Structures are given as C-alpha cells and as structure tokens.
Amino acid sequence: MSFVRKDVDMFLQRYPILAMEPLDALRHVFMVIRKTAAYTKAKVPEFVPIAFKLAFAFSLIITLGLISLGSLIGLNQTNLLENQATHFGIVLAEQAAQSIKEPLLADDTLGIKSIIKKLTEEESIVGSSVYTDEQHPIASTGFRSANITFPKNGKRYSQSKDTFGVFHIVESNYRPVISFTVPITHGQLIVGYTSLSFDHSMLEMAKTNTIYAVVTITLLTLITGIIGSYYMSKRITKPLNELMKATRAITQGSFDYQFSDDRRSDELGILMEAMNNMGTDLLRKEKVESVFSRYVSPQVASQALKDLDELDTVELGGQHVMASVFFADIVNFTSLSENLEPQKVSELLNFYFSKIADAVLFCGGHIDKFMGDCAMVLFGVPNKNEQHAFRNIACAWMILRLVEALNEKRKAANELTVEFRIGANTGMMLAGNMGSHDRMDYTVVGDEVNFASRLSHIGDPGEIIIANDMFNEQKLSDKILTESKATVQLRGKKMPVSALSVLDLSTPFKAEILNEILLMTETYK
C-alpha cells in the first residue's frame, strides 16, 4: 500500500489543484483567469455567468463521484492483487516446507540444498532459505532477507519486506522483495522454518498500472462530463441570456427587441412572452410621448408625464410666478396669405416656425403656443431660470437675426420671405393648467402677458419692443443696447408707456448666438 500512496502523492504533486478544497480550487481557477486576462489585456467579466456556475456544480458532483468510485475501484483492485500474491507466496512456502521436512528430519543437508535450488529456478522466486527450530540458517540460495521474522505462537506464517540489488554492466537497480516464512512441523512440533523471497516488482507494477488505468479512465470521464456539463448548462441558460439581452436593450431604450416565435413551453417561456408584451407597451408609450411632445413643448410634456400616476388628481389653476414672455408676429401676414394657396401658406409658416423653435430651444425657453402667424414664447416657467428676463430678449434678438440670414438665402433662391416684429415683457403672471378637466393646457395669463402682446403690434418689421420700466427693473443696461421708441398709449393702460427698441446684445452670449445662427443657416438649401 505504501507504493500506492507514493504513486498517488506523485500524481497530486503534479496536479495540486485536485488536492484542494472545492472553493479553494474555484478561487484558484479565477485567479489564473484574471492573471491571464491581465497579461493579455482581456476584459474579465464583472460577474460569473450562471452557465459557468451550473457547469462547475455539475462538474464538481461528477468529479466527487468519479474520484470516489475510482478510489474505491483502485483500492479494491490493489487489495485483490495483494491478497492473491500473499496467498500464492504462502501456498508455495508451505509446499516447500512439506518437501523439506523429510530431508530436515534426516539431517540431509544436500537434499535440502537441492530442493531450495530448484525452488529458485522459478522466475518469481529470488531466494530460498531453511532454518533450524532455533532460527539458525541451514542452507540458502539466492536472496536472503536480513529483516526476516519467524512466526510464533502457532501462527501460520510471517511476512517481511526488503529490497535486493540487481547489478548490470552499466546500471544497477533495486527491486522490492517480499518474504514468507512458514514453520516446518512434525505433528505439533516445529522442527525448522522455510523462507521464500519473491520479486515484488511485478506486483507493484501491476498495482501501479491499475491505478493509472483507473485515474486515466476517471480523467477521461471527468473531461467528458465537464464538457457535457458546460454545453448542457449553456443550453439551459440560453433563454436566461436572451432575457438578459432583452433587459439590457429595454434599459438602453430599444423597446423593439422581441424574442423569436420559437419559445419555450415552461416558466421561462411565459416570462419571455411577458417581456415581449412589456417591450411592445413601452414602445407604444415612447411613440405616444414622442407625438405628445410635438403638440406641447418638451418642458411641459416632461412635467405632464411626471404626473401620470396622479393623472386623476391633476387640478386646474396655477400659481403666480415671475417669468418672461415675448410674442413674435409676422408683419402683414393677412394680406400675404390672401394671395397664396393654403398649402404654400402652411409651408411658409412651418419653415419659419421650425427655425424659431430651434432658436428657443438653444436659448433655454419653450414655445407656449403658435397662434396663426404669431408664436408665444416663455422663459422661467415651467423650468426656473434666474436669467429669464435677459434670455427672453436674447432669444427674440436671435430670432430676428436668424430670419434676416434666412431671408437673404431665400431671396437669392427667389423664394418668398417674411419679417417679424416682437414684443417682450417680464413680470408676475399666473402659470398653470388652464381649460377644463377633459381638456387643459399649461400656459400663462395675466396683465403682463397681454402687455407683451400689445407691444408686439407697435413695433416696426425686424424690431423688438420692451417697456422702459422692465429695462430698469431687471437691470439690463449692461446686457443689451436700446434706444427710446416713443411714449405710447396702449389699450388697457391708463397711463402712457415709455417703450424701448432693442438694438443689440452686449454679452459674450451674443457670440454663441451668432455661431449657432451660422450653423443653422449653413444647412439651408
């Protein structure tokens, strides 16, 4: 058995991972993977796939089972070989004792030597010795063990192990020897002992071959089992990987991801169908939001969509806020539209209003509504902006400069052009949901809003009109350049209003506006 342990120890030294605990072996495998990935600059996954976990679990079960079975078979086979060799040696030693008894009793030393010499002619026997009852050697041939023991107290035999050298011209080696010593009896009296020594290397080789055969078969079966476990795990976890892809796609906004029609008829199949339905519903919701945002400003749409869970509790009304508003009105649009086809009028309005929408978005405001040939633009609601007064005027100035640049290109292309006049104002106004419970609109109302609308009608083409009081209250003198327009009497105002015309901007934001106008007009054809 010591030789078996030696072979097993040598095998485990060669493959130390097989001697580790399962968790330690798993950590060792991951450490090797990470070191390899770091060396190759490969990306190590942040998580362990389920397929790998299942494959490892299946492989671990198979490994433990095969190792247990292989160990049991190996031990049984080696024990069987050992027992057979022991029985064979004892039987031969007892037969030799019977043959030697008569020459021993007759004190025939020559006959004893003749018998043991014939015994050593057997290939497996390397030595034979005969001893007196007092354990003194009488005759021996071949190998004689120095560690021989004699059976006592009526025992059938004794066994001892040793080695002997076989010398050649160019090499020498030592073989294991096992010796069996049996008593030579005459009735109940022990008259001597016979010891036969056998070459044990053949048995050790047979035991080693048995161990290697069992280990080889175990490893081959283990490798086959691991490969089979991995592919089986991949097949089992394939729908989970598809679910993970669908989840990532939906998380990234790709709601059109759908599983194939060939789905499983189990719990995972039901989950896949639910994911398909969820993706379809989310895609429909995204389309509804996209369409909805075209009818209202993105800020208002975002605010309304936040209240989806409390849609039934949304109430009419609003609150007073400090905000800014301007009205951009097309000059002489009534007479212009009378001479054009409705389709041409629609194309003209859509072209200019789309450019106005881009300018408003760039400046951080939102279009409250389009009213025929007029656009109503808000700053400071529903999203707060500390510079809403300046941004309001800057956006109006940008729209006029943008219209001028577009008109030059349209005139060069012999296309119809229009001009805008703008009235802007800042003040307290009521902002909130206006209308009815069945149909409402988020907008602003109040005297300051009406005042901006009236200012838009007193300006000339390409002019921005603001009130002098607004200019002073909002401290805009270091941001915009103005000139006095006139003192006018507006409907709804008891006192005349001192109006100003905005000439230019005097902040770095002007350069950003001009650069954006250049980009917006470059794409015009």
C-alpha positions, 0 to 999 in steps of 0.5 A, a space after each residue: 500500500 505504501 507504493 500506492 500512496 507514493 504513486 498517488 502523492 506523485 500524481 497530486 504533486 503534479 496536479 495540486 489543484 485536485 488536492 484542494 478544497 472545492 472553493 479553494 480550487 474555484 478561487 484558484 481557477 479565477 485567479 489564473 483567469 484574471 492573471 491571464 486576462 491581465 497579461 493579455 489585456 482581456 476584459 474579465 467579466 464583472 460577474 460569473 455567468 450562471 452557465 459557468 456556475 451550473 457547469 462547475 456544480 455539475 462538474 464538481 458532483 461528477 468529479 466527487 463521484 468519479 474520484 470516489 468510485 475510482 478510489 474505491 475501484 483502485 483500492 479494491 483492485 490493489 487489495 485483490 492483487 495483494 491478497 492473491 500474491 500473499 496467498 500464492 507466496 504462502 501456498 508455495 512456502 508451505 509446499 516447500 516446507 512439506 518437501 523439506 521436512 523429510 530431508 530436515 528430519 534426516 539431517 540431509 543437508 544436500 537434499 535440502 540444498 537441492 530442493 531450495 535450488 530448484 525452488 529458485 529456478 522459478 522466475 518469481 522466486 529470488 531466494 530460498 532459505 531453511 532454518 533450524 527450530 532455533 532460527 539458525 540458517 541451514 542452507 540458502 540460495 539466492 536472496 536472503 532477507 536480513 529483516 526476516 521474522 519467524 512466526 510464533 505462537 502457532 501462527 501460520 506464517 510471517 511476512 517481511 519486506 526488503 529490497 535486493 540489488 540487481 547489478 548490470 554492466 552499466 546500471 544497477 537497480 533495486 527491486 522490492 522483495 517480499 518474504 514468507 516464512 512458514 514453520 516446518 512441523 512434525 505433528 505439533 512440533 516445529 522442527 525448522 522454518 522455510 523462507 521464500 523471497 519473491 520479486 515484488 516488482 511485478 506486483 507493484 507494477 501491476 498495482 501501479 498500472 491499475 491505478 493509472 488505468 483507473 485515474 486515466 479512465 476517471 480523467 477521461 470521464 471527468 473531461 467528458 462530463 465537464 464538457 457535457 456539463 458546460 454545453 448542457 448548462 449553456 443550453 439551459 441558460 440560453 433563454 436566461 441570456 436572451 432575457 438578459 439581452 432583452 433587459 439590457 436593450 429595454 434599459 438602453 431604450 430599444 423597446 423593439 427587441 422581441 424574442 423569436 416565435 420559437 419559445 419555450 413551453 415552461 416558466 421561462 417561456 411565459 416570462 419571455 412572452 411577458 417581456 415581449 408584451 412589456 417591450 411592445 407597451 413601452 414602445 407604444 408609450 415612447 411613440 405616444 410621448 414622442 407625438 405628445 411632445 410635438 403638440 406641447 413643448 418638451 418642458 411641459 410634456 416632461 412635467 405632464 408625464 411626471 404626473 401620470 400616476 396622479 393623472 386623476 388628481 391633476 387640478 386646474 389653476 396655477 400659481 403666480 410666478 415671475 417669468 418672461 414672455 415675448 410674442 413674435 408676429 409676422 408683419 402683414 401676414 393677412 394680406 400675404 396669405 390672401 394671395 397664396 394657396 393654403 398649402 404654400 401658406 402652411 409651408 411658409 409658416 412651418 419653415 419659419 416656425 421650425 427655425 424659431 423653435 430651434 432658436 428657443 430651444 438653444 436659448 433655454 425657453 419653450 414655445 407656449 403656443 403658435 397662434 396663426 402667424 404669431 408664436 408665444 414664447 416663455 422663459 422661467 416657467 415651467 423650468 426656473 431660470 434666474 436669467 429669464 428676463 435677459 434670455 427672453 430678449 436674447 432669444 427674440 434678438 436671435 430670432 430676428 437675426 436668424 430670419 434676416 440670414 434666412 431671408 437673404 438665402 431665400 431671396 437669392 433662391 427667389 423664394 418668398 420671405 417674411 419679417 417679424 416684429 416682437 414684443 417682450 415683457 417680464 413680470 408676475 403672471 399666473 402659470 398653470 393648467 388652464 381649460 377644463 378637466 377633459 381638456 387643459 393646457 399649461 400656459 400663462 395669463 395675466 396683465 403682463 402677458 397681454 402687455 407683451 402682446 400689445 407691444 408686439 403690434 407697435 413695433 416696426 418689421 425686424 424690431 423688438 419692443 420692451 417697456 422702459 420700466 422692465 429695462 430698469 427693473 431687471 437691470 439690463 443696461 449692461 446686457 443689451 443696447 436700446 434706444 427710446 421708441 416713443 411714449 405710447 398709449 396702449 389699450 388697457 393702460 391708463 397711463 402712457 408707456 415709455 417703450 424701448 427698441 432693442 438694438 443689440 446684445 452686449 454679452 459674450 452670449 451674443 457670440 454663441 448666438 451668432 455661431 449657432 445662427 451660422 450653423 443653422 443657416 449653413 444647412 439651408 438649401 
